[in-house]
Amino acid sequence: MGTFKIEGGHQLKGSIQPQGAKNEALQILCAVLLTPELVTINNIPDIVDVNKLISLLRKLGVKIEKLKHGTYTFQADNLNLDYLESDEFKIDGRGLRGSIMIVGPLLARFGKGYIPKPGGDKIGRRRLDTHFEGLINLGAKFRYSKEEQFYGVEADKLIGTYMLLEEASVTGTANIVMAAVLAEGKTTIYNAACEPYLQQLCKMLNRMGARISGVGSNMLIIDGVETLGGTDHTMLPDMIEIGSWIGLAAMTKSELTITNVSWNDLGVIPNVFRKLGITVERQGDNIFIPAHTNGYEIQSFIDGSILTISDAPWPGFTPDLLSIILVVATQARGSVLVHQKMFESRLFFVDKLIDMGAKIILCDPHRATVIGHDYKSTLKATTMTSPDIRAGVSLLIAALSAKGTSTIQNIEQIDRGYERIDERLRAIGAKIERID
């Protein structure tokens, strides 16, 4: 198990470029299964979860060639579908949450899709019902082995239909869309997720020959086609990493420039950080964060009541950044209520921050009140364990702002979502060392 050793309390300076979007990559890579033609994908992040999915696709028979850092070609013209029922696949598929999104493309193109219960972060229940209910609506037959925790869907032919999703699941919507593009007739998906990552997937599929309208809204209309062709696709920068660097700059009183952020795809993220009192300046397609040497003050609502920051489906605030918001608030002037609606275990990492001296009241599994220190009392170094990707990087930000030397164990969780994070942080002045 790897460990980060972090000497905190240093100001950082310079520029940092966000990696390609992890959550987009997991969808886009599964979409290559929809065509036998060549697909070129650019700006793929070199992170554990994405590399696991690339490995799984290779074992499935996809021809994969790395052209340069972040750019690969994929061709799924001769797949080994027997792999899907092998013991090896039952192990590989459990290794990451994103593996669930191979089911829709395989079902659409080959009439069957299988997956073991996928893994991922231990942040609470993450249901698969939306995925399979959508595929069943398209005409698939569902089967499940409780002993092996192995799911399967099969269909001779998928037929377009109208469906109202119970939840606006991003991965669930992606799976259903990838199945519906090759279904017979028209499919209407209401209460569809409309995150930029899902928009990117739809735009890519349309370039491949799909007929999807309503992209960017919560109602997608898909006219099925018989086949899809190849394409070239470039991924967006990772908005979660961009938010992480905004929080890092504020906590360490650092002057940072975050480059090539695709401002138009950030939604409310800059404004949520501004509500914490952080200066977020737009410079072209870059974000400039000045050194907050005098701290930052949390706004109140118009009636004077305490600010509440909560997650919501897009265009609301992404749940993946609430851990960052919580950490950043520990050194603000004022108080904020953080309300994590989606996952009931995601706030449990706050006990580590309390050990470091943060003033946090965990109201219940979904809500925490943070009373900021205004830098009058810095966080104290400690030894921590990363419970999941986003909590892990939040603890890393806390350690970089703390006085003394901290250690963070189980950093494999951080590596799942952040590319070479220690190297990139050292380039802007962070004192961080990886110990294997």
C-alpha positions as CSV (number, residue, x, y, z in Angstrom):
1,M,0.0,0.0,0.0
2,G,1.5,3.3,-1.1
3,T,1.9,6.4,1.1
4,F,2.3,10.2,0.6
5,K,4.5,12.1,2.9
6,I,3.5,15.7,2.9
7,E,5.3,18.7,4.4
8,G,2.5,21.3,4.8
9,G,2.4,25.0,5.3
10,H,4.1,26.1,2.0
11,Q,2.7,28.5,-0.5
12,L,2.5,27.2,-4.1
13,K,2.9,29.1,-7.3
14,G,2.7,28.5,-11.0
15,S,0.3,26.9,-13.4
16,I,-1.3,23.5,-13.6
17,Q,-3.3,21.9,-16.5
18,P,-6.2,19.6,-15.6
19,Q,-6.1,16.1,-17.0
20,G,-8.8,14.6,-19.3
21,A,-12.1,14.0,-17.6
22,K,-12.2,10.7,-15.7
23,N,-16.0,10.4,-15.7
24,E,-16.2,11.1,-19.4
25,A,-13.4,8.7,-20.3
26,L,-15.3,5.7,-18.7
27,Q,-18.3,6.4,-21.0
28,I,-16.4,7.2,-24.1
29,L,-14.2,4.1,-23.9
30,C,-17.2,1.8,-23.6
31,A,-18.7,3.5,-26.7
32,V,-16.0,2.1,-28.9
33,L,-17.7,-1.3,-28.7
34,L,-20.6,0.1,-30.8
35,T,-18.7,0.0,-34.1
36,P,-16.2,-2.3,-35.9
37,E,-14.5,0.8,-37.3
38,L,-11.5,2.7,-35.9
39,V,-12.1,5.2,-33.1
40,T,-9.4,7.7,-32.0
41,I,-9.7,9.2,-28.6
42,N,-7.5,12.1,-27.3
43,N,-6.8,13.5,-23.8
44,I,-7.4,10.2,-22.0
45,P,-6.2,10.5,-18.4
46,D,-3.5,8.1,-17.3
47,I,-5.2,7.0,-14.1
48,V,-5.9,3.6,-12.5
49,D,-9.6,3.4,-13.2
50,V,-9.2,4.3,-16.9
51,N,-6.3,2.0,-17.4
52,K,-8.2,-0.9,-15.9
53,L,-11.0,-0.3,-18.4
54,I,-8.6,-0.2,-21.3
55,S,-7.1,-3.5,-20.1
56,L,-10.6,-5.0,-19.9
57,L,-11.4,-3.9,-23.4
58,R,-8.1,-5.4,-24.7
59,K,-9.0,-8.7,-23.1
60,L,-12.4,-8.5,-24.7
61,G,-10.6,-8.4,-28.1
62,V,-10.5,-4.7,-28.8
63,K,-7.4,-3.7,-30.8
64,I,-5.8,-0.9,-29.0
65,E,-2.8,1.2,-30.0
66,K,-1.2,4.1,-28.1
67,L,-0.2,6.8,-30.5
68,K,1.2,9.2,-27.8
69,H,0.5,10.2,-24.2
70,G,-3.3,10.5,-23.9
71,T,-4.1,9.4,-27.4
72,Y,-5.2,5.9,-28.4
73,T,-7.0,4.2,-31.2
74,F,-9.6,1.5,-30.6
75,Q,-11.1,-1.0,-33.1
76,A,-13.7,-3.5,-31.9
77,D,-14.0,-5.5,-35.1
78,N,-13.2,-9.0,-33.8
79,L,-14.3,-9.4,-30.2
80,N,-13.9,-12.4,-28.0
81,L,-17.4,-12.6,-26.4
82,D,-16.5,-15.8,-24.6
83,Y,-14.4,-13.7,-22.3
84,L,-17.7,-12.2,-20.9
85,E,-18.6,-15.5,-19.3
86,S,-15.1,-16.4,-18.1
87,D,-13.9,-16.4,-14.4
88,E,-11.2,-13.9,-15.4
89,F,-13.9,-11.4,-16.5
90,K,-15.8,-11.9,-13.2
91,I,-12.7,-10.7,-11.4
92,D,-11.7,-7.9,-13.9
93,G,-15.2,-6.5,-14.1
94,R,-15.4,-6.1,-10.3
95,G,-12.3,-3.9,-10.3
96,L,-14.1,-0.7,-11.2
97,R,-17.5,1.0,-11.3
98,G,-17.3,2.1,-14.9
99,S,-17.3,-1.4,-16.2
100,I,-21.1,-1.4,-16.0
101,M,-21.2,0.8,-19.1
102,I,-20.0,-2.0,-21.4
103,V,-23.4,-3.7,-21.0
104,G,-25.4,-1.3,-23.2
105,P,-23.1,-1.3,-26.2
106,L,-22.6,-5.1,-26.1
107,L,-26.4,-5.7,-25.8
108,A,-27.1,-3.3,-28.7
109,R,-24.5,-4.7,-31.1
110,F,-24.3,-8.4,-30.1
111,G,-27.6,-9.1,-28.3
112,K,-26.1,-9.8,-24.9
113,G,-24.2,-8.0,-22.2
114,Y,-22.9,-9.4,-18.9
115,I,-21.2,-7.8,-15.9
116,P,-20.2,-8.9,-12.3
117,K,-21.3,-6.5,-9.6
118,P,-18.9,-3.6,-10.1
119,G,-16.6,-2.1,-7.5
120,G,-15.6,1.5,-6.9
121,D,-15.6,3.9,-4.0
122,K,-17.1,2.9,-0.7
123,I,-19.3,6.0,-0.4
124,G,-22.7,4.4,0.1
125,R,-25.2,2.5,-2.0
126,R,-25.0,3.0,-5.8
127,R,-27.9,1.2,-7.4
128,L,-27.8,-0.4,-10.8
129,D,-31.6,-0.4,-11.2
130,T,-31.7,2.5,-13.6
131,H,-29.3,0.8,-15.9
132,F,-31.2,-2.5,-16.1
133,E,-34.7,-1.1,-16.0
134,G,-33.9,1.1,-19.0
135,L,-32.5,-1.9,-21.0
136,I,-35.5,-4.0,-20.0
137,N,-37.7,-1.2,-21.4
138,L,-35.9,-1.6,-24.7
139,G,-36.8,-5.3,-24.8
140,A,-33.9,-7.0,-23.0
141,K,-34.4,-10.0,-20.8
142,F,-32.7,-9.7,-17.4
143,R,-31.1,-12.4,-15.3
144,Y,-29.1,-12.3,-12.1
145,S,-27.1,-14.9,-10.2
146,K,-27.2,-14.0,-6.6
147,E,-24.5,-16.5,-5.6
148,E,-22.0,-15.1,-8.1
149,Q,-23.4,-11.5,-8.1
150,F,-23.4,-11.7,-11.9
151,Y,-25.8,-9.7,-14.1
152,G,-26.9,-10.3,-17.6
153,V,-29.2,-8.9,-20.3
154,E,-30.0,-10.5,-23.6
155,A,-32.2,-9.6,-26.6
156,D,-32.7,-10.7,-30.2
157,K,-33.7,-7.2,-31.0
158,L,-34.1,-3.9,-29.1
159,I,-37.2,-1.8,-29.8
160,G,-37.3,1.9,-29.1
161,T,-39.8,3.2,-26.5
162,Y,-40.6,6.0,-24.1
163,M,-39.2,5.8,-20.6
164,L,-39.1,8.1,-17.5
165,L,-36.0,7.4,-15.5
166,E,-36.5,7.0,-11.7
167,E,-33.2,8.9,-11.2
168,A,-31.1,11.1,-13.5
169,S,-28.2,8.7,-13.3
170,V,-25.2,9.7,-15.5
171,T,-23.9,6.2,-16.0
172,G,-27.4,4.8,-16.3
173,T,-28.3,7.3,-18.9
174,A,-25.1,6.6,-20.8
175,N,-25.8,2.9,-20.8
176,I,-29.3,3.3,-22.1
177,V,-28.3,5.8,-24.8
178,M,-25.6,3.5,-26.1
179,A,-28.2,0.7,-26.3
180,A,-30.9,2.9,-27.9
181,V,-28.8,4.2,-30.7
182,L,-28.9,0.8,-32.4
183,A,-32.5,-0.1,-31.4
184,E,-35.3,-0.2,-33.9
185,G,-37.5,2.9,-33.9
186,K,-37.5,5.9,-31.6
187,T,-36.5,6.0,-28.0
188,T,-37.4,8.9,-25.7
189,I,-35.5,9.2,-22.4
190,Y,-37.1,11.7,-19.9
191,N,-35.3,12.7,-16.7
192,A,-32.0,11.9,-18.5
193,A,-28.8,13.1,-17.0
194,C,-27.4,16.1,-18.9
195,E,-23.9,16.5,-17.5
196,P,-21.2,17.7,-20.0
197,Y,-19.8,14.2,-20.0
198,L,-23.1,12.8,-21.2
199,Q,-23.3,15.6,-23.8
200,Q,-19.9,14.7,-25.0
201,L,-20.9,11.0,-25.4
202,C,-24.0,12.0,-27.4
203,K,-22.0,14.3,-29.6
204,M,-19.5,11.6,-30.3
205,L,-22.2,9.1,-31.1
206,N,-23.9,11.6,-33.5
207,R,-20.5,11.9,-35.3
208,M,-20.5,8.1,-35.6
209,G,-23.9,8.2,-37.3
210,A,-26.3,8.1,-34.4
211,R,-29.4,10.4,-34.4
212,I,-29.7,11.9,-30.9
213,S,-31.6,15.2,-30.3
214,G,-32.1,17.1,-27.1
215,V,-28.5,16.9,-26.2
216,G,-27.9,19.1,-23.1
217,S,-31.5,18.8,-21.9
218,N,-33.2,16.2,-19.6
219,M,-35.2,14.7,-22.6
220,L,-33.2,12.8,-25.2
221,I,-34.9,11.6,-28.3
222,I,-33.0,8.8,-30.2
223,D,-33.9,7.5,-33.6
224,G,-32.2,4.2,-34.0
225,V,-29.8,3.4,-36.8
226,E,-28.5,0.1,-38.1
227,T,-24.8,0.7,-37.8
228,L,-22.3,3.2,-36.5
229,G,-18.9,4.2,-37.9
230,G,-15.6,5.4,-36.6
231,T,-14.7,8.9,-35.3
232,D,-12.2,11.1,-33.6
233,H,-13.0,12.4,-30.1
234,T,-11.2,14.7,-27.6
235,M,-12.2,14.7,-24.0
236,L,-13.0,17.7,-21.8
237,P,-10.7,18.7,-19.0
238,D,-11.7,17.2,-15.7
239,M,-14.0,19.6,-13.8
240,I,-13.5,17.7,-10.5
241,E,-9.7,18.3,-10.8
242,I,-10.3,21.9,-11.7
243,G,-12.4,22.3,-8.5
244,S,-9.7,20.5,-6.5
245,W,-7.0,23.0,-7.7
246,I,-9.2,26.0,-6.8
247,G,-9.6,24.6,-3.3
248,L,-5.9,23.9,-3.1
249,A,-5.0,27.4,-4.0
250,A,-7.3,28.9,-1.4
251,M,-6.2,26.6,1.4
252,T,-2.5,27.2,0.9
253,K,-2.8,30.9,0.2
254,S,-1.3,30.3,-3.2
255,E,-1.4,32.1,-6.5
256,L,-2.3,29.5,-9.2
257,T,-3.3,29.5,-12.8
258,I,-5.4,26.6,-14.0
259,T,-5.1,26.4,-17.7
260,N,-7.4,25.2,-20.5
261,V,-10.4,24.6,-18.3
262,S,-13.2,24.8,-20.9
263,W,-15.1,27.5,-19.0
264,N,-18.4,26.9,-20.7
265,D,-18.6,23.4,-19.3
266,L,-17.9,24.3,-15.7
267,G,-21.5,25.2,-14.9
268,V,-22.0,26.6,-11.3
269,I,-18.6,25.4,-10.0
270,P,-16.8,28.8,-10.1
271,N,-19.7,30.5,-8.5
272,V,-20.0,28.0,-5.6
273,F,-16.3,28.6,-4.7
274,R,-17.0,32.4,-5.0
275,K,-19.7,31.9,-2.3
276,L,-17.0,30.7,0.0
277,G,-15.2,34.0,-0.6
278,I,-12.6,32.7,-3.1
279,T,-11.6,34.9,-6.0
280,V,-12.0,33.0,-9.2
281,E,-10.9,35.1,-12.2
282,R,-11.5,34.2,-15.8
283,Q,-8.5,34.8,-18.0
284,G,-9.4,33.6,-21.5
285,D,-9.9,29.9,-21.0
286,N,-7.8,29.8,-17.8
287,I,-8.7,30.3,-14.2
288,F,-6.6,32.6,-12.1
289,I,-6.6,32.3,-8.3
290,P,-4.7,35.0,-6.5
291,A,-3.0,34.4,-3.1
292,H,-5.7,34.8,-0.4
293,T,-3.2,36.2,2.1
294,N,-6.1,37.9,4.0
295,G,-8.3,34.8,3.9
296,Y,-11.7,34.4,2.4
297,E,-15.2,34.9,3.9
298,I,-18.2,32.7,3.4
299,Q,-21.3,34.5,2.1
300,S,-24.7,34.3,3.8
301,F,-28.0,34.0,2.1
302,I,-29.9,37.2,1.5
303,D,-32.0,36.9,4.7
304,G,-28.8,36.4,6.7
305,S,-29.2,32.6,7.3
306,I,-26.2,30.3,7.1
307,L,-25.0,29.3,3.6
308,T,-25.9,25.8,2.5
309,I,-24.0,24.0,-0.3
310,S,-25.6,20.8,-1.6
311,D,-25.2,18.5,-4.6
312,A,-27.8,18.1,-7.3
313,P,-28.0,16.7,-10.8
314,W,-26.5,18.9,-13.5
315,P,-26.7,21.8,-13.9
316,G,-26.6,21.7,-10.1
317,F,-23.4,21.3,-8.1
318,T,-21.6,18.0,-8.6
319,P,-21.4,15.7,-5.5
320,D,-17.7,14.9,-6.4
321,L,-16.7,18.4,-5.2
322,L,-18.5,18.5,-1.9
323,S,-15.5,16.9,-0.1
324,I,-13.3,19.7,-1.5
325,I,-15.8,22.4,-0.4
326,L,-15.9,21.0,3.1
327,V,-12.1,21.1,3.5
328,V,-11.8,24.6,2.1
329,A,-14.5,25.8,4.5
330,T,-12.4,24.8,7.5
331,Q,-10.1,27.9,7.0
332,A,-12.8,30.4,5.9
333,R,-14.3,33.2,7.9
334,G,-17.8,32.1,8.7
335,S,-19.8,28.9,8.6
336,V,-21.4,26.7,6.0
337,L,-23.7,23.7,6.0
338,V,-22.6,21.0,3.5
339,H,-25.4,18.7,2.5
340,Q,-24.4,15.6,0.6
341,K,-27.7,14.2,-0.7
342,M,-26.6,11.3,-2.9
343,F,-24.3,9.1,-0.9
344,E,-24.7,8.3,2.8
345,S,-21.0,7.5,3.6
346,R,-19.2,10.2,1.8
347,L,-18.9,12.6,4.7
348,F,-17.5,10.1,7.1
349,F,-13.9,11.2,6.3
350,V,-14.5,14.4,8.5
351,D,-13.2,12.6,11.5
352,K,-9.7,12.9,10.0
353,L,-10.2,16.6,9.7
354,I,-11.5,16.9,13.2
355,D,-8.3,15.1,14.3
356,M,-6.4,17.9,12.5
357,G,-8.2,20.5,14.5
358,A,-11.0,21.4,12.1
359,K,-14.3,22.6,13.7
360,I,-16.9,20.3,12.0
361,I,-20.2,19.1,13.4
362,L,-21.4,15.9,11.6
363,C,-25.1,16.4,11.9
364,D,-26.0,13.0,10.3
365,P,-24.6,10.9,7.4
366,H,-25.7,13.5,4.9
367,R,-25.0,16.9,6.6
368,A,-22.0,18.6,8.2
369,T,-21.7,22.1,9.6
370,V,-18.2,23.7,9.2
371,I,-17.1,26.6,11.4
372,G,-14.1,28.2,9.7
373,H,-10.9,29.0,11.5
374,D,-10.0,32.1,9.4
375,Y,-6.4,30.9,9.6
376,K,-6.3,31.9,13.3
377,S,-5.6,28.2,14.0
378,T,-3.9,26.1,11.3
379,L,-4.7,22.5,10.8
380,K,-2.2,20.1,12.4
381,A,-0.3,17.4,10.6
382,T,-1.4,13.8,11.2
383,T,-1.5,10.3,9.7
384,M,-4.5,9.5,7.6
385,T,-5.9,6.8,5.3
386,S,-7.6,7.7,2.0
387,P,-11.2,6.2,2.0
388,D,-12.1,7.1,-1.6
389,I,-10.9,9.2,-4.5
390,R,-12.5,12.6,-3.6
391,A,-12.0,12.3,0.2
392,G,-8.4,11.3,-0.5
393,V,-7.6,14.4,-2.5
394,S,-9.4,16.5,0.1
395,L,-7.2,15.1,2.9
396,L,-4.2,15.8,0.6
397,I,-5.2,19.5,0.3
398,A,-5.7,19.6,4.1
399,A,-2.2,18.1,4.6
400,L,-0.6,20.6,2.2
401,S,-2.1,23.5,4.3
402,A,-1.3,22.0,7.7
403,K,1.6,22.8,9.9
404,G,4.1,19.9,10.1
405,T,4.5,16.6,8.2
406,S,1.5,14.4,7.4
407,T,1.2,10.9,5.9
408,I,-1.7,9.6,3.8
409,Q,-2.0,5.9,3.3
410,N,-3.9,3.9,0.8
411,I,-3.1,6.5,-1.9
412,E,-4.1,4.0,-4.6
413,Q,-7.5,5.5,-4.1
414,I,-6.2,8.9,-5.1
415,D,-4.3,7.4,-8.1
416,R,-7.6,6.0,-9.3
417,G,-8.8,9.5,-10.2
418,Y,-5.7,11.8,-10.4
419,E,-2.9,11.5,-12.9
420,R,0.7,11.7,-11.4
421,I,-0.7,14.0,-8.8
422,D,2.5,14.1,-6.7
423,E,4.7,15.0,-9.7
424,R,2.4,17.8,-10.8
425,L,2.1,19.2,-7.3
426,R,5.9,19.2,-6.9
427,A,6.1,21.2,-10.1
428,I,4.2,24.1,-8.4
429,G,6.2,23.9,-5.2
430,A,4.5,21.3,-3.0
431,K,6.6,19.2,-0.6
432,I,5.2,15.8,-1.3
433,E,6.9,12.4,-1.6
434,R,5.5,9.1,-2.7
435,I,6.7,6.1,-0.5
436,D,5.9,2.6,-1.8
